[in-house]
Each structure stands twice: as structure tokens, then as C-alpha cells.
Amino acid sequence: MNTPATPQTQQVPLATMQAKLEFAKKLQALSNRIHATDNIAQIMIDLAPEICELFQCERLTLYVVNKERGVLVSKVKTGLDSSEDLVLPINKQSIAGYVALTRSTVRINNLNDPEELKRIDPDLQFWSEVDQVTGFRTEDMLVAPLLQGLGKELVGALQLINQRSDGQFDSVSEDGLEQLSAVLALAFFQRIKTGALLPKRYAALAEQGVISALELELAQRWAQRKSKDLEQVLVEDFQVPLAAMGRALAKLSNVAYHPYDTAWRPDLELAKKLNRAACQQYQWLPWSREGNMVVVVTTDPENRASVEHLHRAFPYNEVLLRYTTRTEFSRMLEKFFPAAKGG
């Protein structure tokens, strides 16, 4: 005999259905906003709190793949004040690393239960260093890979931490995160393909594999938010070596890269003809002189005004231009003019 459904028993599935519908609507709205923007880094920074609210989680971390180094690097993270990136090898020593390695979504209800990790993979480990440093306690986690194309090329991973309402993520959250990750992966791929992610001056860094296009876009956004020079952010926050940056950017102008040398001693005779303000404005300095040839370092070999000013300063000399980074140019400038003043 079938028991008639009472209003009370009907409310549970109806409430669940309504919650799923509301979740789907909000997820679609987030997806639409991601598709509508050319600035993926900005939209992810802006949407991170909304994503946490939608999935009812305490924290979120977006990792992107650095192909040059073969690691995951955190580029958007909530709940941590430090701007320093988290760097994870793509292996089984962390949950996000495992997700990237296997290209599969992982949902863990109790990270303090070694048996749950073993059921997923006997070698899987929870990377707890961040918790140890911050005092935060990670209880549960949902992580999905960002995969694009039929070949499922790995773009990154999106990690949700500590579900607030029920204490663990469910299948609806898992499906939703996979949908959101697919949208993000496609958006990243499209922006990279069209070049929309790339600051024009630094496009060569991504093209030559010094840094990923996505990292470059995120670095640009970080520089804007902090009112810092993009080169400074790339060097200090994204650990791009100056030499690698210099060689890549020098190729844009078909000139050789000239690094800063701590043993360099400026030519005092050359310095007498110049003043600091002009050199700083036009971004060039004479490095050395051999006979009639003057070797000049500059941060912008294609700047016509800078080159014209240079030739006015040395009208009877042959000039050999070389590229240097703005960071190294600043060091040269500081050394050049104190020497010119007798210091």
C-alpha cells in the first residue's frame, strides 16, 4: 500500500529542486560575465567572492599552469593577505597538483582522514604548509581542472575550500564547479589565442615561453591594482629572471640585450656631455666607447625621439644600440651620475 504524500514530505524535494534551480541561475550569470569580458584576470578577482558565496565555501584559489617551470602557480586566492604566489608541482603531493596531473575533479569531505585520501589514490597527500603558516584549518575541498579543447590541454585548476552550509561539497557543487571550470578554460584559451591577454610590449615573453600568457595578463592586472610598474611585478612577484626578460624583449627591436654589470665603470668624459634628467626622460645611457663607436643602452630602441636626442648628443660618433630592462637601466643610471659628480 502506497502512503499518500503529505505536504511536509513534498516540501523536501521541492525545496531541493528550487535550490538547484537558483544555483543554476547564479552559475549561468557568472558564466555570462566571464564570457563577456576581455580581462579574465580582472573578472576572476572581482568574481572570486561571488563564487565563494555561490558554492558556500570559505576560500577559493585559482591556479594556472606555468609550462616553463612545469608547476601550478596561484594567481587568484581569497583569505590570504600575502601577494606571494603558491607554487605546487604537478604531482600527487597536493590535491591541486593531483587534479592537474590526472585531469580529474576531486571532492574530499575530510582531509584529516588518511583513508579517504587513500581511497582516491594511495599516494595522494594533502599539502598542509599554508595551514601551518596561517593557522587556518582546511577541512574539506573540491578541486576541478581547467581543460580546453578536445585534447584536454591543462590550463589550470580551481580549488574551493571548506563548504560552510553543510560541511561538505555535494554532487551539485561538483557538477557546478566543472561547468565553471570549463567556461574559464575556454575563456582563457580564446583570450590567449586572440592575444587579448597580452600587453603588447611584453607579448614576446609569452611567445618565447618565459611566462604564460595567462600569468602575463594577471601580472598586468596586479600591477594596475598596486600602481606598480609591470616589469617590477614580473620580476618581484612572478619571479621572471631579468636576463630572460631582457633577451626576449631585445628581440622585438632586433638588437642585442645588454645586462647590468656590477663591475662596470662609467666613462667620465662621456658623462660630462649629459645630464641625468635628459637620460632618464629619453631612457638611454652611454655604456662604453671604443674609438669612434659609442655603445648605448636603452629601454626603448624604437623610440624615435629618444634616438634623435641620442644622435644630437653624439653627432660625430657611430652609435651601437643595445637593449636593457628598466630595472637594470635604473641601476646604471644611479651608478653613472654619482660617478659623473665625482662620487
Summary of the structure (lengths in Angstrom):
residues: 343
radius of gyration: 26.7
end to end distance: 101.3
largest distance: 107.6
contacts: 1017
relative contact order: 0.09
helix: 49%
strand: 18%
